[in-house]
Amino acid sequence: MSVRKLRDALVLMGAFVALLWMLQVFNWADGYRLDVDFGILPHNVSRLPEIFTAPFLHVSWQHIEGNTVPLFVLGVLAAYRGIKKFLLMTLIVAVVSGLAVWLFQSGSEATVGASGLIFGYFGYVVARGFFDRNLLDIGVGIVAGLLYWTILQVAIPGTPGISWIGHLGGLFGGLLAAWLLRERAAVGAGAGGWTTGIGRGAASPASPPRSAAPARTTPAGEHPGTGQHPGSRAAADLLRELDEKGI
């Protein structure tokens, strides 16, 4: 774990929460018109872009108060491995959660709130360590699971006034992001592929060196294998391009 990355995560989530509260003040002063104008309306094609604006809005002071602490805590836990990966993960979660509401929510009322992101961060934090074979991240995921497992109670049908579809979509989006953004080194790793996640990572004792395997000729039309799923490889390539451009 890098102290600088942890500091960046704290600053980013602090700024994000502050932005949400400033929008809440403006929204409240305007009679919550932003909810009507920028919330997700199910099955309305013209309101599909609102999947990107709905997470920034809330329907009441109680709504944003209930979301603030878990959003900040889980956001920091999700972001301390790197801001670029966190932002890409947040985009995946917002899209999956928003599409779930747009496709499957019944009724004609606008849906807003950061709850989908909270569930996405929860799913990402819990699953990330297992996909990356990172012992520290597994420990963080277990702690997050013990602290916030009760939020899963509102991811099931039957809670009045709660968009359980958005919550469930966010949870699935977080799990999907953890898989797509898993570390390259962790893919296909054996027992010796585990790391503590502290500093550069104290890897398990190395296996005895093996004799070099003969080179394999790649048939025409086939990409040299890295053992990665195309979706995961594309996500890793995007992160590398952002890093090269200094973003």
N, C-alpha and C positions, 0 to 999 in steps of 0.2 A: 504494500500500500504506500502511495506517495502522499506526503503531507501537503504538497502543492495541489495535487488533484483533489484532495479532501477539502482544502480551502476553497478551491474553485467551485466545488459542488455546493458548499455552504453559501457562497456568494450568489451563485446562480439561482438556487432555490429561494434564498431570501428575497432576491429581486423579483422572482416570479410570483411569490406570495404577495409581495408589496403591490405588484401590478394588479393582481386579482382584487385586492382590497380597494385600490383606487378606482377600478372599474365598478366595483360594487357601490361605492359612494356615488359615483356619477349615475349609475343605473337606478339606485334608490331615489335620488333627487329628481330623476326624470320619470318617475312612476313605473319603473321596470319596463320601459318601452324597448330597451335593448334585447330583452328576453324574447319579445314578440318578433322583433326584426331580425335577430341573428341566432335564434334557436333552431334546432333541427325539427322540420316538419316531415313526418313519415310519408313516404311515397310521393312527395312533391319534388319533381325534377329540378325546378328552379331554385329550390332551397337545399340542394345537395351540397354546395360549397360550405354551408353552415356547419358541417362536421368539423371544420377547422376553427370556428369562432365560438361554438357552444361551450367548450370546456372552460372558457374565460369568464363565463357569466353564471350567476346564481339567482335563485328566486326569492331569497330572504336573507336576513342577517344570520338566522339560525343555520341556514344551509351552508353559508360560507364558513361560519364558525366551526361547524362539524367537520368540514373538509380540510381546514387549514393545517392542523397538527399532523394527521396521517399523510397529507400531501407533502409537507415539508420533510418529515422523517423518512418516508419511503423514497422520496425524490432524491434526497442526499445519498441514501444507501444505493440507489440505482445509478447515481452519477459519479461516484468517487473513482470509478475505473477509467473515466475519460468523458469529457464533455461532448465530443463529436459523436461518439457511440450513443451517449444518452439522448442527444437531440434526434438522432435517427430512430432510436427505439421509441421515443415519444411520438414521433410522426407515425410509426407503424401502429402504435396503440390507439392514437386518435382516429386514424383511418378505420381500423377494424371495429372499434367501439362505435364510432359514428355511423358506419355502414350498417352495423347490427341494428341500431335504433331506427335508421332510415328504412331499412328493409322489413323489419319484423315487428316494430312497435305498432300497436293498434291505437285508434283515436286520431284526433287532429290537433292536439295540444303540442306546443313547442317544448322540446326537451333541452335543458341546459345543465351545466354543472361539471366540476372537475372530477366527479366520482369515477368516471370511466378511466381517467388517467391514474387515479389512486389504485384501482384494481389492476391496471396494467403494470404499474410499478411493483405492486405486491407480487404478481405472478412472475415478473422478470427477476426480482431479487431472490425469490424462493428457488427458481429453476436455474439461474445463471451458473451457480457454482458447480452443479452436476454436469452441465453441458461443457463447461470450461475445465473440469477436473481440478477445481481450485478449492482447497480446503478452507481458506479464510472466507471465501464467498459462500461456501456451504454453511459455515458457522453463522455468518450474517443472515443468510436466508432462514436458518432455523430460528434465530432470535426474532426476525421479522414475522415469521409464521406464528410463533408463540404470542407475540404482542398483538398481532392484528388478525388472527384467524377468525375472530368474531365478525369481521366485516363480511365474511362469506355468507352470513345469515341473510344479508340483503341482496344476495346474488341469486336467490331462488324466488320463484313466483309467489305472489300472495301478499307482499308488503305494500300497503296502500300508499299511493303517491310516490312510489319509488320506481325508477326505470331499471328494473332488474336485468332487462335485456342489454342495456348499456353497460351495466356492471359486468355481466357475464362476457360480453364482447370485449371489454377492456382486459379482463383476466386472460381470455384466449389470446388477445393481441400481445400481452406481455410474455406469455409462454412462447408464442411464435417468434417474437423478437429475440428472446433468449437463445432460441435455436438458430435463427438466421444469422445472428451476430456473434455466435460462439467463436472462440479463439481458434485460429488455424492449427496451432500446435496441439490443441486438444482433440482435434478430429482424428479418429482412428488410433488414438494413443492407447498403449497397453497399460499394464500396472505401473510402469515406470514413468507414465505421462502425467502423474499427479504433481501439483505444486502447492506450497503453503500459501502463496499469494502475498508474502511479506517481502518488501523490497523488490528485488528482481525475481523472487520466488526461489525457495530452496527446494529443488526438485528431489524426488526420491532417488535413492542410489541408482546409478546408471547400470544398465545391463552390460554384460561383457560384449566387446566389439564383435560384430559379425562380419563374415567375409562379404565382400561386395557382390551384390546380385548382378547378373548379366543385364545389360541394357535391353529394354524392350522397344521394339519398333512400334510406333503409333500408326495404326491403319489410317488411310485417308478418310477425312471427315470426322475423326475422333480427336478430341482435345487431350493432351497429356494429363493424366489423372492426378488429382491432388487428394482424392478421397472425399471431396466436399460435394454436397448437393449444389446444383447450379444457383439456387436462390441464395444460399449462404456465401458462395463464392462471389456473387454479384455484390452482395452487401459489403463483403470485405474489400473488394476492389473499389467501391465507392468511398469507403473510409480512407483507403490509401490515397485516392486522388484528392480528397479534401485535405489530407495531411500534407501532401506535396504542394498544394496551392496555399498552404498556411492558413486555412480556414479553421 
